Amino acid sequence: DSAAPLSATKKKKKKKNKKKGAKADGSEQSTPPLPNKAEKADAEKRFMAACKVARDDDEMWVDCSGSLLQDTKARKLLEVLKTNTTATSLDLSANSLTDEGAQAIAAALASNSSVPGLITLDLRDNSFTQIGLNALEGLTKMRKDLAVLTGSKKEEVAQAAQETSSSKGMKDLSDNRLVRKYFDICQDEEPEDISSPQQTMPAE
């Protein structure tokens, strides 16, 4: 008799395990692939290099893009960077920063005395929602000279490529011999005189 309830319990556990990996709408969660050992080592190397640049205070560009950077490490970098007076650009794009990181960045850079020379902060391709974007918008209001870049680099590159393609198409059209000849003919033609015809005097 005890075997029946036991098998039913196992079935319930299996159903619960299946539900854990599913979203509210029933679709499976898409988890990004975990970085391998080499990628982690490279990311750590880039992070340490960025910290050194920030600490040495002798370069204008601090680059920590694509470094698997999370909120905790971003705070560490900002702590090192706080007294830097040389850096004008901080690139934290293509990382794993969340709204919590955006709020920490906004708080750390709110004062003009924190990295006073900073004019560009690149935060594109991170995992911000409207909450994080609002915090960053508040930062730009406090520091009028600081440009904060958000959104997606890929979309910007695609848009730039589309604009380039469009302008190239117009150039190709202007280089077309038939089109040029047509416009040359139109320019060479003199407009007809539509004024009233001159009256000729009858010969005596």
Rosetta blueprint (number, residue, H / E / L):
1 D L
2 S L
3 A H
4 A H
5 P H
6 L H
7 S H
8 A H
9 T H
10 K H
11 K H
12 K H
13 K H
14 K H
15 K H
16 K H
17 N H
18 K H
19 K H
20 K H
21 G L
22 A E
23 K L
24 A L
25 D L
26 G L
27 S L
28 E E
29 Q L
30 S L
31 T L
32 P L
33 P L
34 L L
35 P L
36 N L
37 K H
38 A H
39 E H
40 K H
41 A H
42 D H
43 A H
44 E H
45 K H
46 R H
47 F H
48 M H
49 A H
50 A H
51 C H
52 K H
53 V H
54 A H
55 R H
56 D H
57 D L
58 D L
59 E L
60 M L
61 W E
62 V E
63 D E
64 C L
65 S L
66 G L
67 S L
68 L L
69 L L
70 Q L
71 D H
72 T H
73 K H
74 A H
75 R H
76 K H
77 L H
78 L H
79 E H
80 V H
81 L H
82 K L
83 T L
84 N L
85 T L
86 T L
87 A L
88 T L
89 S E
90 L E
91 D E
92 L L
93 S L
94 A L
95 N L
96 S L
97 L L
98 T L
99 D H
100 E H
101 G H
102 A H
103 Q H
104 A H
105 I H
106 A H
107 A H
108 A H
109 L L
110 A L
111 S L
112 N L
113 S L
114 S L
115 V L
116 P L
117 G L
118 L L
119 I L
120 T E
121 L E
122 D E
123 L L
124 R L
125 D L
126 N L
127 S L
128 F L
129 T L
130 Q H
131 I H
132 G H
133 L H
134 N H
135 A H
136 L H
137 E H
138 G H
139 L H
140 T H
141 K H
142 M H
143 R L
144 K L
145 D L
146 L L
147 A E
148 V E
149 L E
150 T L
151 G L
152 S L
153 K H
154 K H
155 E H
156 E H
157 V H
158 A H
159 Q H
160 A H
161 A H
162 Q H
163 E H
164 T H
165 S H
166 S H
167 S H
168 K H
169 G H
170 M H
171 K H
172 D H
173 L H
174 S H
175 D H
176 N L
177 R H
178 L H
179 V H
180 R H
181 K H
182 Y H
183 F H
184 D H
185 I H
186 C H
187 Q H
188 D H
189 E L
190 E L
191 P L
192 E L
193 D L
194 I L
195 S L
196 S L
197 P L
198 Q L
199 Q L
200 T L
201 M L
202 P L
203 A L
204 E L
